[in-house]
Amino acid sequence: MGSAFHQGDKVFGSAGFPYDPRACAEKALVDDDSMMPIPEGISFEEAAASVSAGFTAITIMRMLPPPPARVLVSGATGGVGHILVRALLKQGYEVAGTASSSKLDFLKSLGGVQAFGYEKPLPGRLDRSFDAVVDMPGGKAGIAMYGYLKDGGLLVSVPTITAKEVCAAAPSRVKASGVLASHEKEVREALVKLLSEGVKPFISGRMPLHECQRAHELIGSGHTMGKIVLIP
């Protein structure tokens, strides 16, 4: 079969996903079916920054009840969180999000989201008021989110390292699930569509390729906003 792409086409994707995505390199040999066309108006950096976070955000959205459900995103300013918030708003969900007080202005800038600082408890009026909660921090912070779900609501816990613990703590009145990002064709097409509709990732930093370890450390700290991209 011939390739869907031609020399000079602008494409993006994930090299090695989901089998062995562990290397940073200036060049990589990839399969055609792991690549996607970059929509008009999207830069190479924006496309690259959207891949893993975008796959995860879209996979989560496929698990949620349909709009106009009320969704609370805990840790809403990180790589996955800010893309998810923008995508949910685009689809007509009612969205609230939590972040540190220093990042609330950024969270509000995503447009139409109720923004709350996580340094103190959320207002009592939000107890048992959400159809779904997306837990980005995991662990004890994720477990604390169950009180904001309606009966029959769903909590999606994103960090795989604590998802089992968080899900095991679910009260009987609600549901809980971990999530593994899908990269199947429908998800790839949905990501291209989101980008073409203007749901772009926020790039908070650009670092040279030789500082890839430092970039991973910064992202792993849980204190960055949006995405960091590596520049060859």
N, CA and C of each residue as an Amber inpcrd file, in Angstrom:
protein
   696
   0.8360000  -1.2040000   0.0000000   0.0000000   0.0000000   0.0000000
   0.8710000   1.2540000   0.0000000   0.4020000   2.3070000  -0.6590000
   1.1550000   3.5400000  -0.6960000   0.9860000   4.3440000   0.5760000
   1.8760000   5.3150000   0.7460000   1.8090000   6.1800000   1.9200000
   0.6990000   7.2110000   1.7660000   0.1300000   7.5950000   2.9150000
  -0.8810000   8.6550000   2.9010000  -0.2300000  10.0330000   2.7950000
   1.1010000  10.0760000   2.9450000   1.8180000  11.3460000   2.9520000
   2.7910000  11.4160000   1.7800000   3.2250000  12.6410000   1.5030000
   4.1630000  12.8870000   0.4190000   5.3260000  13.7200000   0.9340000
   6.4130000  13.6650000   0.2090000   7.5850000  14.4320000   0.6050000
   7.2150000  15.9080000   0.7650000   7.6080000  16.4790000   1.9000000
   7.3170000  17.8780000   2.1740000   6.0910000  18.1070000   3.0200000
   5.2550000  17.0640000   3.2220000   4.0790000  17.2050000   4.0900000
   4.5160000  17.4800000   5.5280000   3.7580000  18.3100000   6.2080000
   4.0210000  18.5940000   7.6180000   3.1940000  17.6250000   8.4630000
   3.8780000  16.7930000   9.2310000   3.1940000  15.7630000  10.0230000
   3.6830000  15.7900000  11.4650000   2.8970000  15.1740000  12.3360000
   3.2930000  15.0290000  13.7400000   2.7460000  13.7140000  14.2550000
   3.2620000  13.2740000  15.3900000   2.8260000  12.0070000  15.9590000
   3.7230000  11.6030000  17.1000000   3.6400000  10.3400000  17.4760000
   4.4150000   9.8280000  18.6080000   5.2480000   8.6440000  18.1550000
   6.5450000   8.7850000  18.1770000   7.4410000   7.7140000  17.7630000
   7.5410000   6.6620000  18.8680000   7.1970000   5.4270000  18.5290000
   7.3350000   4.3410000  19.4970000   6.1250000   4.0890000  20.3600000
   5.1620000   5.0030000  20.3990000   3.9920000   4.8310000  21.2710000
   3.1160000   3.7250000  20.7060000   2.5870000   2.7880000  21.4950000
   2.7350000   2.7060000  22.9510000   3.7950000   1.7230000  23.4010000
   4.6840000   1.3060000  22.4860000   5.5510000   0.1800000  22.7770000
   6.8130000   0.5540000  23.5470000   7.5650000   1.5370000  23.0660000
   8.8200000   1.8640000  23.7390000   9.1660000   3.3370000  23.5610000
   8.3000000   4.2400000  24.0270000   8.5390000   5.6790000  23.8100000
   9.4870000   6.2550000  24.8540000  10.7650000   5.9260000  24.7410000
  11.6890000   6.2820000  25.8300000  12.8800000   7.1210000  25.3960000
  12.9580000   7.5400000  24.1500000  14.1560000   8.2170000  23.6750000
  13.8630000   9.6380000  23.2190000  14.8510000  10.4890000  23.3600000
  14.7990000  11.8310000  22.7800000  15.8650000  11.8770000  21.6880000
  15.4930000  12.2750000  20.4830000  16.4300000  12.2660000  19.3700000
  16.0460000  13.3310000  18.3550000  17.0270000  13.7410000  17.5450000
  16.7620000  14.7200000  16.4970000  16.0080000  14.0970000  15.3280000
  16.2160000  12.8060000  15.0940000  15.5590000  12.1190000  13.9910000
  15.0380000  10.7740000  14.4710000  13.9430000  10.3250000  13.8440000
  13.3750000   9.0160000  14.1960000  12.7080000   8.4260000  12.9700000
  12.7360000   7.0980000  12.8590000  12.0450000   6.3800000  11.7940000
  10.7080000   5.9090000  12.3600000   9.6200000   6.3010000  11.7280000
   8.2980000   5.9960000  12.2750000   7.4050000   5.4030000  11.1890000
   6.3650000   4.7110000  11.6170000   5.3720000   4.1720000  10.7020000
   4.4160000   5.2690000  10.2460000   3.9540000   5.1640000   9.0230000
   2.9920000   6.1420000   8.5050000   1.7590000   6.2530000   9.3810000
   1.2730000   5.0980000   9.8530000  -0.0030000   5.1070000  10.5680000
   0.0980000   5.6750000  11.9790000   1.3000000   6.0970000  12.3980000
   1.4340000   6.7800000  13.6920000   1.4970000   8.2960000  13.5190000
   1.4670000   8.7510000  12.2740000   1.5920000  10.1680000  11.9830000
   0.2480000  10.7810000  11.5980000   0.1630000  12.0970000  11.7800000
  -1.0470000  12.8600000  11.4660000  -0.6470000  14.1320000  10.7400000
  -1.4990000  14.6560000   9.8630000  -1.1860000  15.9300000   9.2070000
  -1.3320000  17.0920000  10.1850000  -0.4110000  18.0230000  10.1410000
  -0.5060000  19.2070000  10.9940000  -1.5180000  20.1690000  10.3800000
  -2.5660000  20.5370000  11.1240000  -3.5750000  21.4410000  10.5700000
  -2.9910000  22.8160000  10.2430000  -3.6300000  23.4930000   9.3190000
  -3.2340000  24.8520000   8.9410000  -3.2680000  25.7580000  10.1670000
  -2.2300000  26.5680000  10.3300000  -2.1830000  27.5080000  11.4350000
  -1.5790000  26.9690000  12.7110000  -1.1890000  25.6970000  12.7100000
  -0.5710000  25.0740000  13.8820000   0.9240000  24.9200000  13.6270000
   1.7490000  25.3890000  14.5500000   3.1990000  25.3030000  14.3930000
   3.6910000  23.8930000  14.7140000   4.9240000  23.5900000  14.3110000
   5.5190000  22.3050000  14.6490000   5.5810000  22.1320000  16.1690000
   5.9190000  23.1980000  16.8740000   6.0150000  23.1180000  18.3400000
   4.6650000  22.8160000  18.9620000   3.6190000  23.5090000  18.4990000
   2.2760000  23.2770000  19.0400000   1.8050000  21.8600000  18.7420000
   2.0900000  21.3800000  17.5500000   1.6970000  20.0140000  17.1920000
   2.4140000  19.0040000  18.0800000   3.7240000  19.1740000  18.2340000
   4.5000000  18.2440000  19.0470000   4.0190000  18.2410000  20.5010000
   3.7050000  19.4340000  21.0110000   3.2890000  19.5460000  22.4140000
   1.9200000  18.9470000  22.6640000   1.1530000  18.7280000  21.6180000
  -0.2250000  18.2620000  21.7930000  -0.3640000  16.7460000  21.8190000
   0.6570000  16.0060000  21.4160000   0.4700000  14.5790000  21.1420000
   0.0760000  13.7710000  22.3720000   0.9940000  13.5840000  23.3170000
   0.6930000  12.6990000  24.4470000  -0.4350000  13.2510000  25.3060000
  -0.3930000  14.5490000  25.5830000  -1.4490000  15.1580000  26.3930000
  -2.7880000  15.1240000  25.6590000  -2.7570000  15.3530000  24.3420000
  -3.9820000  15.3290000  23.5640000  -4.5960000  13.9450000  23.4950000
  -3.7660000  12.9110000  23.2830000  -4.2670000  11.5370000  23.2900000
  -4.9510000  11.2220000  24.6140000  -4.3110000  11.6320000  25.7130000
  -4.8770000  11.3390000  27.0340000  -6.1830000  12.0990000  27.2400000
  -6.2000000  13.3830000  26.8880000  -7.4050000  14.1980000  27.0740000
  -8.5810000  13.6260000  26.2850000  -8.3400000  13.2300000  25.0450000
  -9.4180000  12.6940000  24.2120000  -9.8940000  11.3470000  24.7370000
  -8.9720000  10.5070000  25.2010000  -9.3600000   9.2230000  25.7880000
 -10.2470000   9.4430000  27.0060000  -9.9010000  10.4140000  27.8330000
 -10.7200000  10.7340000  29.0100000 -12.1050000  11.1920000  28.5740000
 -12.1800000  12.0660000  27.5880000 -13.4690000  12.5910000  27.1440000
 -14.3980000  11.4820000  26.6660000 -13.8250000  10.4420000  26.0890000
 -14.6400000   9.3230000  25.6130000 -15.2240000   8.5090000  26.7650000
 -14.7060000   8.7040000  27.9640000 -15.1930000   7.9890000  29.1390000
 -16.2900000   8.7610000  29.8660000 -16.3970000  10.0460000  29.6130000
 -17.2770000  10.9220000  30.3880000 -18.7060000  10.8850000  29.8690000
 -19.6630000  11.2320000  30.7320000 -21.0380000  11.4010000  30.2420000
 -21.0710000  12.5400000  29.2390000 -22.0690000  12.5570000  28.3620000
 -22.1160000  13.5830000  27.3140000 -22.4070000  14.9700000  27.8660000
 -22.0530000  16.0140000  27.1130000 -22.3970000  17.3760000  27.5230000
 -23.9010000  17.5550000  27.5190000 -24.4260000  18.4360000  28.3650000
 -23.7190000  19.4570000  29.1590000 -23.4010000  19.0160000  30.5820000
 -22.8620000  17.8110000  30.7600000 -22.5040000  17.3320000  32.0930000
 -21.5440000  18.3000000  32.7790000 -21.5850000  18.2980000  34.1220000
 -20.6760000  19.1400000  34.9110000 -19.4290000  18.3280000  35.2420000
 -18.2580000  18.8590000  34.8970000 -17.0010000  18.1480000  35.0900000
 -16.0430000  19.0100000  35.9020000 -15.4450000  18.4120000  36.9210000
 -14.4140000  19.0660000  37.7220000 -13.0650000  18.4650000  37.3460000
 -12.1280000  19.3030000  36.9300000 -10.7810000  18.8570000  36.5860000
  -9.8390000  19.3100000  37.6940000  -9.3160000  18.3620000  38.4380000
  -8.4080000  18.6600000  39.5440000  -6.9750000  18.6770000  39.0250000
  -6.2960000  19.8110000  39.1840000  -4.9740000  19.9670000  38.5900000
  -5.1100000  20.3330000  37.1220000  -5.8210000  21.4350000  36.8630000
  -6.2830000  21.7350000  35.5140000  -5.3070000  22.5350000  34.6640000
  -4.1330000  22.8800000  35.1860000  -3.2350000  23.7400000  34.4140000
  -2.0200000  22.9970000  33.8750000  -1.9270000  21.6950000  34.1250000
  -0.8130000  20.9080000  33.6070000  -1.0050000  20.5550000  32.1450000
  -0.1130000  19.6980000  31.6270000  -0.1260000  19.3590000  30.2170000
  -1.4370000  18.7710000  29.7400000  -1.9250000  17.7430000  30.4310000
  -3.1970000  17.1340000  30.0560000  -4.3570000  18.0220000  30.4850000
  -4.2720000  18.5580000  31.6920000  -5.3860000  19.3010000  32.2710000
  -5.8310000  20.4800000  31.4440000  -4.9010000  21.3020000  30.9770000
  -5.3190000  22.5260000  30.2710000  -5.8980000  22.2040000  28.8910000
  -5.3860000  21.1600000  28.2410000  -5.9640000  20.7540000  26.9530000
  -7.3500000  20.1670000  27.1710000  -7.4930000  19.3550000  28.2180000
  -8.7950000  18.7650000  28.5250000  -9.8340000  19.8440000  28.8120000
  -9.4730000  20.8310000  29.6200000 -10.4100000  21.9160000  29.9380000
 -10.8610000  22.6190000  28.6630000  -9.9220000  22.9590000  27.8000000
 -10.2730000  23.6470000  26.5520000 -11.1730000  22.7770000  25.6690000
 -10.8590000  21.4800000  25.6020000 -11.6530000  20.5750000  24.7650000
 -13.0560000  20.3890000  25.3280000 -13.1710000  20.2750000  26.6540000
 -14.4860000  20.1200000  27.2790000 -15.3560000  21.3500000  27.0370000
 -14.7760000  22.5200000  27.2060000 -15.5250000  23.7500000  26.9650000
 -15.9840000  23.8340000  25.5120000 -15.1180000  23.4060000  24.6140000
 -15.4460000  23.4270000  23.1870000 -16.6270000  22.5180000  22.8830000
 -16.7240000  21.4120000  23.6390000 -17.7920000  20.4390000  23.4060000
 -19.0820000  20.7670000  24.1520000 -19.0880000  21.8330000  24.9460000
 -20.3060000  22.2530000  25.6110000 -20.4920000  21.7420000  27.0270000
 -19.4220000  21.2630000  27.6560000 -19.4950000  20.8560000  29.0550000
 -19.4610000  22.0860000  29.9680000 -19.9910000  21.9110000  31.1690000
 -19.8310000  22.9100000  32.2230000 -18.6130000  22.4930000  33.0290000
 -17.5980000  23.3270000  33.0820000 -16.2980000  22.9110000  33.5950000
 -15.8520000  23.7700000  34.7760000 -15.3570000  23.1010000  35.8110000
 -14.6660000  23.7550000  36.9200000 -13.2800000  23.1310000  37.0290000
 -12.3340000  23.8880000  37.5400000 -10.9830000  23.3710000  37.6580000
 -10.2900000  23.8760000  38.9020000  -9.3330000  23.1010000  39.3960000
  -8.5220000  23.5320000  40.5320000  -7.0690000  23.6860000  40.0950000
  -6.3850000  24.6080000  40.7530000  -4.9710000  24.8590000  40.4940000
  -4.4150000  25.6100000  41.6950000  -3.1000000  25.7490000  41.7460000
  -2.5100000  26.5730000  42.7980000  -2.9200000  28.0210000  42.5650000
  -2.9330000  28.8040000  43.6290000  -3.3910000  30.1900000  43.5230000
  -2.5640000  30.9910000  42.5190000  -1.2880000  30.6380000  42.3510000
  -0.4350000  31.3710000  41.4160000  -0.7900000  31.0990000  39.9580000
  -1.5900000  30.0530000  39.7180000  -1.9370000  29.6850000  38.3490000
  -3.4050000  29.9410000  38.0180000  -4.1300000  30.5560000  38.9340000
  -5.5610000  30.7610000  38.7040000  -5.8380000  31.6890000  37.5300000
  -4.9970000  32.6980000  37.3390000  -5.1990000  33.5980000  36.2010000
  -5.0720000  32.8330000  34.8850000  -4.0930000  31.9390000  34.8230000
  -3.9400000  31.1280000  33.6130000  -5.1510000  30.2290000  33.4110000
  -5.6270000  29.6130000  34.4910000  -6.7970000  28.7410000  34.3960000
  -8.0100000  29.5310000  33.8960000  -8.2190000  30.7110000  34.4410000
  -9.3450000  31.5410000  34.0050000  -9.2060000  31.9480000  32.5440000
  -7.9670000  32.0970000  32.0790000  -7.7420000  32.5240000  30.6930000
  -8.1460000  31.4560000  29.6850000  -8.3640000  30.2260000  30.1460000
  -8.7890000  29.1530000  29.2470000 -10.2170000  29.3920000  28.7630000
 -10.9480000  30.2410000  29.4890000 -12.2490000  30.6840000  29.0200000
 -13.4180000  29.8690000  29.5090000 -14.3070000  30.4900000  30.3020000
 -15.5540000  29.8410000  30.6920000 -15.4470000  28.7860000  31.7690000
 -14.3120000  28.6910000  32.4310000 -14.1260000  27.6770000  33.4640000
 -14.2240000  28.3270000  34.8450000 -14.8950000  27.6600000  35.7790000
 -14.8910000  28.0940000  37.1750000 -13.5590000  27.6880000  37.7830000
 -12.8180000  28.6270000  38.3040000 -11.4590000  28.3560000  38.7850000
 -11.3880000  28.4600000  40.3070000 -10.7650000  27.4490000  40.9180000
 -10.6380000  27.4040000  42.3720000  -9.2060000  27.0230000  42.7540000
  -8.6940000  27.6890000  43.8070000  -7.3920000  27.3230000  44.3420000
  -7.5010000  26.0550000  45.1720000  -6.5000000  25.1790000  45.0490000
  -6.5870000  23.9270000  45.7990000  -5.9600000  24.0120000  47.1920000
  -5.4770000  25.2030000  47.5640000  -4.8670000  25.3260000  48.8940000
  -5.8980000  25.2550000  50.0180000  -7.1650000  25.4590000  49.6820000
  -8.2120000  25.3610000  50.6910000  -9.3890000  24.5870000  50.1130000
 -10.2570000  24.0490000  50.9560000 -11.3850000  23.2520000  50.4640000
 -12.2650000  24.0470000  49.5010000 -12.8590000  23.3280000  48.5640000
 -13.7920000  23.9740000  47.6420000 -15.0560000  24.3830000  48.3910000
 -15.7940000  25.3670000  47.8780000 -17.0310000  25.8050000  48.5530000
 -17.9920000  24.6310000  48.7740000 -18.6680000  24.6540000  49.9160000
 -19.5890000  23.5760000  50.2550000 -20.6860000  23.3680000  49.2300000
 -21.0450000  24.4100000  48.5020000 -22.0960000  24.2820000  47.4990000
 -21.7090000  23.3350000  46.3690000 -20.4070000  22.9970000  46.2630000
 -19.9580000  22.0960000  45.2070000 -19.9910000  20.6260000  45.6320000
 -20.2750000  20.3580000  46.8990000 -20.3490000  18.9680000  47.3540000
 -21.4060000  18.2140000  46.5500000 -21.0280000  17.0380000  46.0750000
 -21.9330000  16.1580000  45.3220000 -22.6450000  16.8830000  44.1750000
 -21.9200000  17.7210000  43.4620000 -22.5540000  18.5310000  42.4090000
 -22.0380000  18.2320000  41.0040000 -21.0520000  17.3420000  40.8680000
 -20.4580000  17.0900000  39.5590000 -20.8070000  15.6970000  39.0360000
 -21.0230000  15.6320000  37.7290000 -21.2790000  14.3490000  37.0770000
 -19.9970000  13.5440000  36.9210000 -18.8670000  14.2390000  36.8270000
 -17.5780000  13.5680000  36.6730000 -16.4750000  14.4270000  37.2570000
 -15.4490000  13.7560000  37.7640000 -14.2400000  14.4240000  38.2430000
 -13.0600000  13.7770000  37.5390000 -12.1500000  14.5970000  37.0380000
 -10.9080000  14.0900000  36.4570000  -9.7760000  14.4640000  37.4050000
  -9.1440000  13.4420000  37.9580000  -8.1090000  13.6060000  38.9770000
  -6.7380000  13.5430000  38.3250000  -6.0610000  14.6700000  38.2420000
  -4.7120000  14.7200000  37.6850000  -3.6180000  14.4230000  38.7240000
  -3.7280000  14.9110000  39.9700000  -2.6470000  14.6750000  40.9300000
  -2.5420000  13.2250000  41.3970000  -3.6920000  12.5400000  41.5640000
  -3.6780000  11.1690000  42.0730000  -3.4570000  11.1120000  43.5780000
  -3.2960000   9.9030000  44.0990000  -3.0250000   9.7030000  45.5170000
  -4.1070000  10.2650000  46.4180000  -3.6940000  10.8090000  47.5510000
  -4.6400000  11.3330000  48.5350000  -5.4680000  12.4920000  47.9630000
  -4.8420000  13.2870000  47.1050000  -5.5790000  14.3980000  46.4960000
  -6.7210000  13.8810000  45.6350000  -6.4810000  12.7810000  44.9510000
  -7.5290000  12.1870000  44.1360000  -8.6510000  11.6110000  44.9790000
  -8.2970000  10.9260000  46.0410000  -9.2970000  10.3330000  46.9350000
 -10.1980000  11.4090000  47.5290000  -9.6240000  12.5780000  47.8020000
 -10.3960000  13.6780000  48.3950000 -11.4530000  14.2280000  47.4470000
 -11.3840000  13.8820000  46.1660000 -12.3120000  14.4180000  45.1730000
 -13.6670000  13.7020000  45.1470000 -13.7690000  12.5480000  45.7780000
 -15.0170000  11.7850000  45.7130000 -16.2050000  12.5650000  46.2820000
 -15.9480000  13.4180000  47.2510000 -17.0360000  14.1650000  47.8710000
 -17.7290000  15.1420000  46.9470000 -17.1370000  15.4200000  45.7980000
 -17.7260000  16.3780000  44.8710000 -18.5620000  15.7120000  43.7730000
 -18.6360000  14.3790000  43.8010000 -19.3860000  13.6500000  42.7850000
 -20.8390000  13.4190000  43.1920000 -21.7280000  13.5620000  42.2300000
 -23.1150000  13.1520000  42.4290000 -23.1760000  11.6410000  42.5690000
 -24.2530000  11.1320000  43.1390000 -24.4650000   9.6840000  43.1650000
 -24.4630000   9.1670000  41.7300000 -23.7090000   8.1010000  41.4920000
 -23.6040000   7.5480000  40.1470000 -22.5720000   8.2340000  39.2840000
 -21.8980000   9.2620000  39.8280000 -20.8850000   9.9790000  39.0700000
 -19.6250000   9.1690000  38.8650000 -18.7370000   9.6730000  38.0300000
 -17.5040000   8.9630000  37.6620000 -16.2780000   9.7880000  37.9890000
 -15.2930000   9.1610000  38.6430000 -13.9800000   9.7720000  38.8330000
 -12.9810000   9.0410000  37.9440000 -12.2570000   9.7970000  37.1350000
 -11.1930000   9.2520000  36.2950000  -9.8630000   9.7000000  36.8840000
  -9.0520000   8.7450000  37.3310000  -7.7620000   9.0720000  37.9330000
  -6.6540000   8.8520000  36.9100000  -5.9150000   9.9000000  36.5980000
  -4.9730000   9.8720000  35.4820000  -3.6190000   9.2480000  35.8200000
  -2.9590000   9.5760000  36.9460000  -1.6290000   9.0070000  37.1980000
  -1.7010000   7.4910000  37.4120000  -1.0550000   6.7310000  36.5470000
  -1.1310000   5.2740000  36.6380000  -0.5160000   4.7440000  37.9300000
   0.4500000   5.4610000  38.4820000   1.1570000   4.9660000  39.6590000
   0.2600000   4.9090000  40.8960000  -0.7970000   5.7380000  40.9440000
  -1.6940000   5.7290000  42.1080000  -3.1350000   5.4070000  41.7450000
  -3.4130000   5.1390000  40.4750000  -4.8030000   4.9340000  40.0430000
  -5.4730000   3.7790000  40.7850000  -4.7520000   2.6910000  40.9970000
  -5.3420000   1.5410000  41.6840000  -5.7470000   1.9160000  43.1040000
  -4.8970000   2.6660000  43.7890000  -5.1840000   3.1180000  45.1520000
  -6.4030000   4.0360000  45.1840000  -6.4510000   4.9810000  44.2570000
  -7.5590000   5.9360000  44.2180000  -8.8730000   5.2170000  43.9090000
  -8.8580000   4.3360000  42.9360000 -10.0850000   3.6300000  42.5470000
 -10.5810000   2.7070000  43.6550000  -9.6460000   2.1010000  44.3950000
 -10.0330000   1.2050000  45.4830000 -10.7410000   1.9470000  46.6050000
 -10.5100000   3.2590000  46.6900000 -11.1090000   4.0580000  47.7620000
 -12.4700000   4.6280000  47.3770000 -12.9860000   4.2830000  46.2050000
 -14.2530000   4.8550000  45.7390000 -15.4200000   4.4150000  46.6190000
 -16.2620000   5.3510000  47.0800000 -17.4820000   4.9710000  47.8020000
 -18.4100000   4.1850000  46.8750000 -19.2710000   3.3910000  47.4500000
 -20.1530000   2.5390000  46.6490000 -21.1370000   3.3430000  45.8020000
 -21.3630000   4.5930000  46.1620000 -22.3670000   5.3950000  45.4490000
 -21.8490000   5.9600000  44.1310000 -20.5250000   5.8430000  43.8520000
 -19.9490000   6.4000000  42.6300000 -19.1030000   5.3470000  41.9090000
 -18.6130000   5.7100000  40.7290000 -17.7490000   4.8330000  39.9360000
 -16.3700000   5.4760000  39.8120000 -15.3590000   4.6270000  39.5480000
 -14.0000000   5.1450000  39.3980000 -13.2490000   4.3000000  38.3730000
 -12.3180000   4.9510000  37.6810000 -11.5280000   4.2440000  36.6800000
 -10.2010000   4.9460000  36.4680000  -9.1660000   4.1620000  36.1840000
  -7.9260000   4.7230000  35.6930000  -8.0540000   4.9450000  34.1930000
  -6.9970000   5.4270000  33.5650000  -7.0500000   5.6830000  32.1260000
  -5.6770000   5.4480000  31.5090000  -5.6700000   4.8170000  30.3450000
  -4.4620000   4.6660000  29.5320000  -4.7550000   5.3010000  28.1760000
  -3.9260000   6.2190000  27.7670000  -4.1650000   6.9520000  26.5310000
  -4.2100000   6.0180000  25.3250000  -5.2080000   6.2210000  24.4940000
  -5.3250000   5.4730000  23.2510000  -4.7140000   6.2780000  22.1180000
  -4.1590000   5.5760000  21.1150000  -3.6720000   6.2830000  19.9300000
  -4.3030000   5.6870000  18.6690000  -5.4780000   5.0570000  18.8270000
  -6.1570000   4.4810000  17.6800000  -6.5900000   5.5790000  16.7110000
  -6.9720000   5.1640000  15.5190000  -7.2500000   6.0980000  14.4380000
  -8.2640000   7.1760000  14.8320000  -9.3440000   6.7720000  15.5220000
 -10.3860000   7.7330000  15.9010000  -9.8420000   8.8010000  16.8380000
  -8.9280000   8.4160000  17.7180000  -8.3350000   9.3750000  18.6520000
  -7.3940000  10.3230000  17.9040000  -6.6080000   9.7830000  16.9980000
  -5.7190000  10.6380000  16.2020000  -6.5220000  11.6540000  15.3890000
  -7.6060000  11.1800000  14.7840000  -8.4470000  12.0940000  13.9930000
  -9.0950000  13.1570000  14.8740000  -9.4870000  12.7590000  16.0860000
 -10.0960000  13.7210000  17.0060000  -9.0950000  14.7810000  17.4350000
  -7.8250000  14.3980000  17.5970000  -6.8000000  15.3710000  17.9830000
  -6.5660000  16.3770000  16.8520000  -6.4800000  15.8920000  15.6280000
  -6.3140000  16.8010000  14.4950000  -7.4890000  17.7740000  14.4190000
  -8.6950000  17.2800000  14.6580000  -9.8850000  18.1200000  14.6270000
  -9.8320000  19.1930000  15.7140000  -9.4320000  18.7920000  16.9340000
  -9.3260000  19.7610000  18.0270000  -8.3500000  20.8820000  17.6760000
  -7.1930000  20.5060000  17.1590000  -6.2060000  21.5100000  16.7880000
  -6.7390000  22.4280000  15.7010000  -7.4120000  21.8560000  14.7210000
  -7.9380000  22.6710000  13.6230000  -9.0250000  23.6210000  14.1060000
  -9.6610000  23.2840000  15.2530000 -10.6940000  24.1460000  15.8270000
 -10.1240000  25.1660000  16.7990000  -8.7950000  25.1740000  16.9310000
  -8.1580000  26.1800000  17.7680000  -7.8600000  25.7620000  19.1840000
  -8.0490000  24.4860000  19.5150000  -7.7280000  24.0090000  20.8610000
  -6.2350000  23.6720000  20.8830000  -5.4110000  24.6900000  21.1150000
  -3.9580000  24.5400000  21.0660000  -3.3780000  24.3380000  22.4620000
  -2.2440000  23.6470000  22.5590000  -1.5640000  23.5490000  23.8440000
  -0.8450000  24.8560000  24.1730000  -0.7390000  25.1410000  25.4580000
   0.0430000  26.2840000  25.9210000   1.4660000  25.8040000  26.1690000
   2.4350000  26.4650000  25.5570000   3.8370000  26.0800000  25.7190000
   4.4860000  27.0390000  26.7100000   4.8290000  26.5120000  27.8740000
   5.3820000  27.3610000  28.9340000   6.8980000  27.4620000  28.8720000
   7.5380000  26.5700000  28.1160000   8.9920000  26.6150000  28.0510000
   9.5350000  25.8640000  26.8530000  10.6820000  26.3140000  26.3740000
  11.3920000  25.6480000  25.2820000  12.8110000  25.3920000  25.7500000
  13.2670000  24.1430000  25.6110000  14.5840000  23.7790000  26.1120000
  15.3430000  23.0190000  25.0380000  16.6730000  23.1650000  25.0040000
  17.4560000  22.4230000  24.0090000  17.4130000  20.9200000  24.2970000
  17.5840000  20.1330000  23.2410000  17.4690000  18.6860000  23.3560000
  18.4000000  18.1070000  24.4200000  19.5960000  18.6810000  24.5640000
  20.5460000  18.1040000  25.5200000  20.1140000  18.3250000  26.9750000
  19.0510000  19.1280000  27.1980000  18.5300000  19.3170000  28.5530000
  17.2360000  18.5250000  28.7690000  17.0890000  17.4150000  28.0220000
  15.8460000  16.6450000  28.1050000  15.6060000  16.0900000  29.5090000
  16.6780000  15.7060000  30.2110000  16.4890000  15.1920000  31.5740000
  15.9000000  16.2720000  32.4770000  16.4190000  17.4840000  32.3620000
  15.9150000  18.5930000  33.1680000  14.4570000  18.8810000  32.8240000
  14.1190000  18.8030000  31.5450000  12.7350000  19.0380000  31.1280000
  11.7970000  18.0120000  31.7670000  12.2000000  16.7340000  31.7770000
  11.3820000  15.6900000  32.3970000  11.2470000  15.9250000  33.9000000
  12.3140000  16.3870000  34.5230000  12.2620000  16.6700000  35.9610000
  11.2720000  17.7930000  36.2580000  11.2780000  18.8220000  35.4320000
  10.3540000  19.9440000  35.6330000   8.9070000  19.4870000  35.4780000
   8.6210000  18.7290000  34.4130000   7.2670000  18.2250000  34.2010000
   6.8540000  17.3070000  35.3420000   7.7840000  16.4500000  35.7750000
   7.4990000  15.5030000  36.8490000   7.2530000  16.1580000  38.1930000
   7.6850000  17.4030000  38.3530000   7.4870000  18.1010000  39.6250000
   6.0240000  18.4270000  39.8720000   5.2270000  18.4530000  38.7930000
   3.8140000  18.7880000  38.9260000   3.5430000  20.2630000  39.0970000
   4.5520000  21.1130000  38.8900000   4.3730000  22.5500000  39.1260000
   4.4680000  23.3940000  37.8580000   4.5790000  22.7450000  36.7000000
   4.6520000  23.5080000  35.4610000   3.2510000  23.7610000  34.9120000
   3.1230000  24.7720000  34.0640000   1.8850000  25.0380000  33.3620000
   2.0270000  24.5830000  31.9230000   0.9900000  23.9830000  31.3840000
   1.0230000  23.6010000  29.9930000   2.1270000  22.6020000  29.6960000
   2.8130000  22.8020000  28.5550000   3.8170000  21.8540000  28.0860000
   5.1740000  22.5200000  27.9180000   6.2210000  21.6970000  27.9890000
   7.5870000  22.0980000  27.6560000   7.9820000  21.3470000  26.3950000
   8.5730000  22.0460000  25.4300000   9.0200000  21.3790000  24.2130000
  10.5520000  21.4000000  24.1390000  11.0910000  20.3560000  23.5210000
  12.5280000  20.2500000  23.3130000  12.8540000  20.7240000  21.9030000
  13.8840000  21.5590000  21.7810000  14.2870000  22.1320000  20.5050000
  15.6320000  21.5370000  20.0930000  15.7070000  20.8620000  18.9360000
  16.9930000  20.2940000  18.4760000  18.0420000  21.3790000  18.2800000
